[in-house]
């Protein structure tokens, strides 16, 4: 089972290492602040996922008490002297059976409502947390949407230092875009925590939507990385503008 479940401590460790890499290379970038916020969300996700996993003991106890009370009332009605006494019995067997069926249906509906209430509470909490993760994914995408590989490479080839940008070289832009992809991957892993021990169909569907969103955004960013690599290679074949290779060891 070691490799069949996500572990919160490993997710937090990975996120902290990613934050350190972003902090080291882009200390003043807004992406650094987003990474720190995602770490805080991951820490809160552990407690939220644990709360979702644990059974709601008071609610389940209330359901048990209700069932026991219903059975007690049914037994009392069945063996009540007033009912079995021929002189005082005023209802036919058919009427008694109908009354018992109605009571059973009503009690069953109440029990089902209370049993599903726990799942609805957990679902509502999970969906609220997933909504925050979805919002962070869009924030990460907003941080890279204005990054234009063609413009940066053209300015670098012309000798423009790009001092007004967070990413001043093709190499830095490549690392920036890669960090965005890695942050989106971390969002998918955090989202999966909520359904690891809570296989609720609507919640699983919401997690799949978050993962699909992150995968789509990552694919779009990766296309920029590929374009940047191509443009950097073409620029390096003509005028050397600085570090252009995007295939670098992890930092």
C-alpha positions in Angstrom: 0.0 0.0 0.0 3.0 2.3 0.2 2.8 3.3 -3.4 -1.0 3.2 -3.7 -1.8 6.3 -1.6 -0.7 9.9 -1.6 1.1 11.0 1.5 0.6 14.5 2.8 4.1 14.8 4.1 5.6 14.0 0.7 3.4 16.5 -1.0 4.4 19.2 1.5 8.1 18.3 1.1 7.8 18.5 -2.7 6.0 21.8 -2.5 8.5 23.3 -0.1 11.4 22.3 -2.4 9.6 23.8 -5.4 9.1 27.0 -3.4 12.8 27.2 -2.5 13.7 26.9 -6.2 11.3 29.6 -7.2 12.4 31.8 -4.3 16.0 31.4 -5.3 15.6 32.2 -9.0 12.6 34.7 -8.8 12.6 36.2 -5.3 10.6 39.3 -6.3 8.2 37.6 -8.8 4.5 37.3 -8.1 4.8 33.6 -8.9 6.8 33.2 -5.7 3.9 34.6 -3.6 1.5 32.2 -5.4 3.8 29.3 -4.6 3.8 30.2 -0.9 0.0 30.5 -0.9 -0.2 27.0 -2.5 1.9 25.6 0.3 -0.5 27.1 2.8 -3.4 25.5 1.0 -1.6 22.2 0.9 -1.1 22.3 4.7 -4.8 23.1 5.2 -5.7 20.4 2.8 -4.2 17.8 5.1 -6.5 18.7 8.0 -9.5 19.1 5.7 -9.0 15.7 4.0 -8.5 14.1 7.4 -11.8 15.6 8.6 -13.5 14.3 5.5 -12.1 10.8 6.0 -13.2 10.5 9.7 -16.7 9.4 10.4 -19.2 11.8 12.0 -19.7 10.0 15.2 -22.4 12.2 16.7 -24.5 12.0 13.5 -24.1 8.3 13.3 -25.0 7.9 17.0 -28.2 10.0 16.3 -29.1 7.7 13.5 -28.6 4.7 15.7 -30.8 6.2 18.5 -33.5 7.0 15.9 -33.5 3.5 14.6 -33.6 2.0 18.1 -36.5 4.4 19.0 -38.4 3.4 15.9 -38.0 -0.3 16.6 -39.1 0.3 20.2 -42.3 2.1 19.1 -43.0 -0.6 16.6 -42.7 -3.3 19.2 -44.8 -1.4 21.7 -47.5 -0.9 19.1 -47.4 -4.6 18.1 -47.7 -6.0 21.6 -49.8 -3.2 23.2 -52.7 -4.7 25.3 -55.0 -2.0 23.8 -54.4 -3.4 20.4 -54.4 -7.1 21.1 -57.5 -6.9 23.4 -60.5 -7.9 21.3 -62.8 -5.7 23.3 -60.9 -2.5 22.8 -59.4 -3.1 19.3 -61.1 -0.7 16.9 -58.9 -1.1 13.9 -58.8 -4.0 11.5 -55.7 -5.9 10.7 -55.5 -4.2 7.3 -55.6 -0.8 8.9 -52.9 -1.8 11.4 -50.7 -3.1 8.6 -51.2 0.1 6.6 -50.3 2.2 9.6 -47.2 0.1 10.3 -46.1 0.4 6.7 -46.5 4.2 6.7 -44.5 4.4 9.9 -41.8 2.2 8.5 -41.6 4.3 5.3 -41.4 7.5 7.3 -38.7 6.2 9.6 -36.8 4.8 6.7 -36.9 8.2 4.9 -35.6 9.9 8.0 -32.8 7.4 8.4 -31.8 7.7 4.8 -31.8 11.5 5.1 -29.5 11.4 8.1 -27.2 8.8 6.6 -26.8 10.9 3.4 -26.4 14.1 5.4 -22.9 13.1 6.5 -21.9 12.6 2.9 -23.4 15.9 1.8 -21.6 17.7 4.6 -18.3 16.2 3.5 -19.0 16.8 -0.2 -19.8 20.5 0.5 -16.5 20.9 2.4 -14.5 19.2 -0.3 -16.1 21.2 -3.1 -15.3 24.4 -1.3 -11.6 23.5 -1.0 -11.5 22.4 -4.6 -13.0 25.7 -5.7 -10.0 27.4 -4.1 -7.6 25.1 -5.9 -9.3 25.9 -9.2 -8.9 29.6 -8.5 -5.2 29.2 -7.8 -4.7 27.3 -11.1 -6.2 30.3 -13.0 -4.0 32.7 -11.0 -0.9 30.7 -12.0 -2.0 30.8 -15.7 -2.5 34.6 -15.4 1.1 34.9 -14.3 2.4 33.3 -17.5 -0.2 34.5 -20.0 1.7 37.7 -20.8 5.0 35.9 -21.3 5.8 36.1 -25.0 8.7 33.9 -26.1 9.0 35.5 -29.6 9.2 39.0 -28.1 11.7 38.1 -25.5 14.0 36.3 -27.9 13.7 39.2 -30.4 14.6 41.7 -27.7 17.5 39.6 -26.5 18.9 39.2 -30.1 18.7 43.0 -30.5 20.7 43.6 -27.3 17.8 44.8 -25.2 18.4 43.6 -21.7 14.7 43.2 -20.8 15.3 44.8 -17.4 11.6 45.6 -17.1 10.7 41.9 -17.1 10.9 39.2 -14.4 12.3 36.9 -17.0 15.2 38.7 -18.9 16.6 35.8 -20.9 15.2 32.8 -22.7 16.7 30.6 -20.0 14.9 32.4 -17.3 11.6 32.4 -19.2 12.0 28.7 -19.7 12.5 28.1 -16.0 9.6 30.4 -15.2 7.2 28.5 -17.4 8.5 25.2 -16.1 7.7 26.3 -12.5 4.2 27.2 -13.6 3.7 23.6 -15.0 5.1 22.1 -11.8 2.8 24.3 -9.6 -0.2 23.1 -11.7 0.9 19.5 -11.2 1.0 20.1 -7.4 -2.6 21.4 -7.5 -3.7 18.1 -9.1 -2.0 16.1 -6.3 -3.5 18.3 -3.6 -7.0 17.9 -5.1 -6.6 14.1 -5.2 -6.2 14.1 -1.4 -9.8 14.9 -0.9 -11.1 11.8 -2.6 -8.4 9.3 -1.6 -10.5 8.1 1.3 -13.8 9.6 0.2 -15.0 8.0 -3.0 -18.0 10.2 -3.4 -19.0 10.3 -7.1 -19.8 14.1 -7.4 -16.6 14.9 -5.5 -14.5 12.6 -7.6 -16.0 14.3 -10.7 -15.0 17.7 -9.3 -11.4 16.5 -8.7 -11.3 15.2 -12.2 -12.4 18.6 -13.5 -9.6 20.3 -11.5 -7.0 17.8 -12.9 -8.3 18.3 -16.4 -8.1 22.1 -16.0 -4.5 21.8 -14.7 -3.6 19.4 -17.6 -5.0 21.8 -20.2 -3.2 24.8 -18.8 0.0 22.8 -18.5 -0.2 21.8 -22.1 -0.7 25.4 -23.2 2.3 26.5 -21.2 4.4 23.6 -22.5 3.7 24.7 -26.1 5.3 28.0 -25.1 8.4 26.1 -23.7 8.7 24.2 -27.0 8.4 27.4 -29.0 10.9 29.2 -26.8 13.4 26.3 -27.2 13.0 26.5 -31.0 13.4 30.2 -31.1 16.4 30.1 -28.8 18.1 27.5 -31.0 17.5 29.5 -34.1 18.8 32.7 -32.4 21.9 30.9 -31.2 22.6 29.8 -34.7 22.8 33.5 -35.7 23.6 35.9 -32.9 24.4 34.5 -29.4 22.2 36.3 -26.9 23.2 34.5 -23.7 22.2 31.2 -22.2 19.7 29.7 -24.5 19.6 26.0 -23.8 16.5 25.1 -21.8 17.8 21.6 -21.0 19.5 22.3 -17.7 19.9 20.4 -14.5 17.2 20.9 -11.9 17.9 23.7 -9.5 
